[in-house]
Structures are given as C-alpha cells and as structure tokens.
Amino acid sequence: MKKYAQIVDERTKKCNVGLGTNTEFYEEIGMVEMDVEQAYNGDWYVEGYAPVQPAPTKEEQSQKRADAYQLEVDPITSHISRLRDEENPDEDKIAELIEERAEKVAEIQEKYPYPVGE
C-alpha cells in the first residue's frame, strides 16, 4: 500500500510511516510516498521486505494446548465427574459429554499442531 515513509534501516528496509493525512509535514521531514507493508509484529517495511512470523516452537504449542485444555476441556471433565457422583448418574448425558470432550481435544490438537521434525 502506498504511504508516506522513510527508510530507517537500509539493511532490513524497516521504515517510519506517516499514518495520518498531513502530507506537507511528511514531505518536510523527508518522507516520500512508497509501497510499504506492515509486518506481523506491527513494524513497517518496504513492500516485499517484511519478516515472516516464525513458526511456533514445540514448547510454545505445548503451552497453548495446555491453556486451551484448561479453558475448554477441564470444565467438561468436571461436569462429567459431578454427574458420576450423583446417586443415579445420567449415563446418556455422561456419554454425550465424553464425546464432546473428545471433539474439543481433537480441535485443540488441530489448532495447535506440533512442529514437524522436532
């Protein structure tokens, strides 16, 4: 996208970008209109030079999975336990929840895959 920008690092092509509409000011401080893109980390670069976000490590994915299990799977497990503690447990409901839990686990594993080759 075209924006007023000024390259601040010739090696990486990182830029300062004018995000407003004051073109006179941008030109005054040495910015020129050029094609730029915003990187995953929010920094701006000349188009084609923005770094690609690195793939998550196995440790990062493990932590994301653990967080997701705690948030999405553990409440279902607790519900199953409470139902089993009842004098006359609703086995159909328990089976339904076990299936729901298995689906959640599969979703989480798909959403946060481990890197190949580690």
C-alpha positions in Angstrom: 0.0 0.0 0.0 1.2 3.5 -0.7 2.1 5.6 2.3 4.5 8.3 3.1 7.5 6.6 4.6 11.2 7.0 5.4 13.6 4.0 5.5 15.3 3.9 8.9 17.4 0.7 8.3 18.8 0.2 4.8 19.7 -3.4 5.6 16.3 -4.6 6.6 14.3 -1.9 4.8 12.4 -1.0 8.0 10.5 2.3 7.7 8.9 5.0 9.7 5.4 5.6 8.2 3.1 8.6 8.3 -0.3 7.3 9.1 -2.2 10.5 9.0 -3.1 12.9 6.2 -0.6 15.7 6.8 1.4 15.1 3.6 3.1 18.5 3.7 4.6 17.6 7.1 5.7 14.2 5.9 7.5 15.7 2.9 9.1 18.3 5.2 10.7 15.6 7.4 12.0 13.7 4.4 9.3 11.1 3.8 8.3 10.0 0.3 5.4 8.1 -0.9 6.3 4.4 -1.4 4.8 0.9 -1.3 5.1 -0.4 2.3 3.7 -3.3 4.3 3.2 -4.0 8.0 4.9 -7.0 9.5 3.3 -9.5 11.9 4.9 -7.5 14.8 3.4 -4.2 13.8 6.6 -2.7 12.3 6.6 -1.2 8.7 8.8 -2.3 5.9 9.3 -1.5 2.2 6.9 -3.9 0.4 8.5 -7.3 0.0 10.9 -7.0 2.9 8.6 -7.6 5.9 9.9 -10.5 8.0 7.7 -13.6 8.2 6.4 -14.7 11.6 8.5 -17.6 12.8 6.7 -20.9 13.3 5.9 -21.6 16.9 8.2 -24.0 18.8 7.0 -27.2 20.3 7.2 -25.6 23.8 5.0 -22.7 22.7 2.5 -25.0 21.1 2.5 -27.2 24.3 1.7 -24.2 26.4 -1.1 -23.1 24.0 -2.5 -26.6 24.2 -2.3 -26.7 28.0 -4.1 -23.3 28.2 -6.8 -24.4 25.8 -7.3 -27.7 27.6 -7.7 -25.9 30.9 -10.2 -23.4 29.4 -12.2 -25.7 27.2 -11.7 -29.4 28.3 -11.4 -29.2 32.1 -14.9 -27.8 32.6 -16.4 -30.7 30.6 -14.3 -33.2 32.7 -15.6 -31.5 35.9 -19.1 -31.8 34.7 -18.7 -35.5 33.9 -17.2 -36.0 37.4 -20.1 -34.2 39.0 -22.7 -36.3 37.1 -20.9 -39.5 38.0 -21.0 -38.5 41.7 -24.8 -38.4 41.7 -26.8 -41.3 43.1 -28.3 -42.1 39.8 -25.9 -40.8 37.1 -27.4 -39.9 33.7 -25.2 -42.2 31.6 -26.6 -40.8 28.3 -25.6 -37.3 29.3 -22.2 -38.5 30.5 -21.6 -40.3 27.2 -22.6 -37.1 25.3 -20.1 -35.1 27.4 -17.3 -37.6 26.8 -17.9 -37.3 23.1 -18.0 -33.5 23.3 -14.7 -33.6 25.3 -13.0 -35.8 22.7 -14.1 -33.4 19.9 -12.7 -30.5 21.9 -9.3 -32.3 22.4 -9.2 -33.0 18.6 -10.0 -29.4 17.8 -7.2 -28.1 20.1 -4.7 -30.6 18.7 -5.6 -29.4 15.2 -5.5 -25.7 16.1 -2.1 -26.1 17.8 -0.1 -28.7 15.9 3.4 -29.6 16.9 6.1 -28.6 14.5 7.2 -31.4 12.2 10.7 -32.7 12.7 11.1 -31.7 16.3 
